[in-house]
Protein backbone atom coordinates (compact mmCIF):
# COMPACT_ATOMS: atom_id res chain seq x y z
CA UNK A 1 0.00 0.00 0.00
CA UNK A 2 1.16 3.51 -0.78
CA UNK A 3 -0.34 6.67 0.66
CA UNK A 4 -0.59 10.27 -0.49
CA UNK A 5 1.72 11.31 2.34
CA UNK A 6 4.39 8.79 1.27
CA UNK A 7 4.22 10.01 -2.31
CA UNK A 8 4.39 13.64 -1.14
CA UNK A 9 7.40 12.89 1.05
CA UNK A 10 9.36 11.30 -1.80
CA UNK A 11 8.27 13.98 -4.24
CA UNK A 12 9.45 16.71 -1.86
CA UNK A 13 12.81 14.97 -1.46
CA UNK A 14 13.17 14.85 -5.23
CA UNK A 15 12.33 18.52 -5.63
CA UNK A 16 14.68 19.55 -2.80
CA UNK A 17 17.60 17.58 -4.20
CA UNK A 18 20.29 18.92 -6.49
CA UNK A 19 21.67 15.44 -7.09
CA UNK A 20 21.36 14.48 -10.77
CA UNK A 21 20.62 10.88 -9.69
CA UNK A 22 17.61 11.92 -7.62
CA UNK A 23 15.13 11.63 -10.49
CA UNK A 24 16.31 8.09 -11.28
CA UNK A 25 16.10 7.17 -7.60
CA UNK A 26 12.60 8.64 -7.35
CA UNK A 27 11.47 6.74 -10.45
CA UNK A 28 12.90 3.47 -9.08
CA UNK A 29 11.06 3.97 -5.78
CA UNK A 30 7.88 5.12 -7.50
CA UNK A 31 7.69 2.12 -9.83
CA UNK A 32 8.19 -0.33 -6.94
CA UNK A 33 5.83 1.48 -4.57
CA UNK A 34 3.01 2.05 -7.03
CA UNK A 35 3.00 -1.43 -8.54
CA UNK A 36 -0.47 -2.94 -8.00
CA UNK A 37 -1.48 0.00 -5.83
CA UNK A 38 -4.99 -0.25 -7.26
CA UNK A 39 -5.45 -3.27 -5.00
CA UNK A 40 -4.85 -1.59 -1.65
CA UNK A 41 -4.24 2.17 -1.90
CA UNK A 42 -6.85 4.87 -1.48
CA UNK A 43 -8.27 6.86 -4.37
CA UNK A 44 -6.23 9.98 -3.57
CA UNK A 45 -2.95 8.06 -3.75
CA UNK A 46 -4.02 6.39 -6.98
CA UNK A 47 -4.92 9.71 -8.60
CA UNK A 48 -1.70 11.39 -7.50
CA UNK A 49 0.37 8.43 -8.71
CA UNK A 50 -1.40 8.46 -12.09
CA UNK A 51 -0.66 12.17 -12.47
CA UNK A 52 3.01 11.62 -11.63
CA UNK A 53 3.22 8.66 -13.99
CA UNK A 54 1.86 10.81 -16.84
CA UNK A 55 4.43 13.55 -16.16
CA UNK A 56 7.27 11.02 -16.05
CA UNK A 57 6.11 9.44 -19.31
CA UNK A 58 5.99 12.83 -21.03
CA UNK A 59 9.49 13.57 -19.76
CA UNK A 60 10.77 10.16 -20.90
CA UNK A 61 9.43 10.74 -24.40
CA UNK A 62 11.32 14.05 -24.43
CA UNK A 63 8.16 16.13 -24.62
CA UNK A 64 9.48 18.36 -21.85
CA UNK A 65 12.66 19.43 -20.09
CA UNK A 66 13.72 18.36 -16.62
CA UNK A 67 12.91 21.88 -15.39
CA UNK A 68 9.40 21.59 -16.86
CA UNK A 69 8.98 18.20 -15.19
CA UNK A 70 10.06 19.55 -11.81
CA UNK A 71 7.70 22.52 -12.16
CA UNK A 72 4.79 20.19 -12.95
CA UNK A 73 5.69 17.90 -10.07
CA UNK A 74 5.84 20.91 -7.74
CA UNK A 75 2.32 21.87 -8.84
CA UNK A 76 1.13 18.32 -8.13
CA UNK A 77 2.76 18.48 -4.72
CA UNK A 78 1.03 21.78 -3.96
CA UNK A 79 -2.32 20.48 -5.20
CA UNK A 80 -2.05 17.24 -3.25
CA UNK A 81 -1.51 19.19 -0.04
CA UNK A 82 -5.16 20.24 -0.13
CA UNK A 83 -6.48 16.73 -0.78
CA UNK A 84 -8.25 15.12 2.12
CA UNK A 85 -10.07 11.80 2.20
CA UNK A 86 -13.39 13.67 2.48
CA UNK A 87 -12.66 15.73 -0.63
CA UNK A 88 -12.17 12.56 -2.63
CA UNK A 89 -15.49 10.93 -1.75
CA UNK A 90 -18.32 11.12 -4.27
CA UNK A 91 -21.04 13.60 -3.33
Residue pairs with C-beta under 8 A, 6 or more apart in sequence:
1 37
1 40
1 41
2 33
2 34
2 37
2 41
2 45
2 49
3 41
3 42
3 45
4 42
4 44
4 45
4 48
4 80
4 83
6 33
6 45
7 30
7 33
7 45
7 48
7 49
7 52
7 80
8 48
8 77
8 80
8 81
10 26
10 29
10 30
10 33
11 26
11 52
11 73
11 76
11 77
12 77
13 22
13 26
14 22
14 23
14 25
14 26
14 70
14 73
15 70
15 73
15 74
15 77
23 66
23 69
27 56
30 49
30 52
30 53
30 56
34 49
34 53
37 45
37 46
37 49
38 46
41 49
42 85
42 88
43 88
44 80
44 83
44 85
44 88
47 88
48 76
48 80
48 83
51 76
52 73
52 76
55 69
55 72
55 73
55 76
56 69
58 64
58 69
59 66
59 68
59 69
64 72
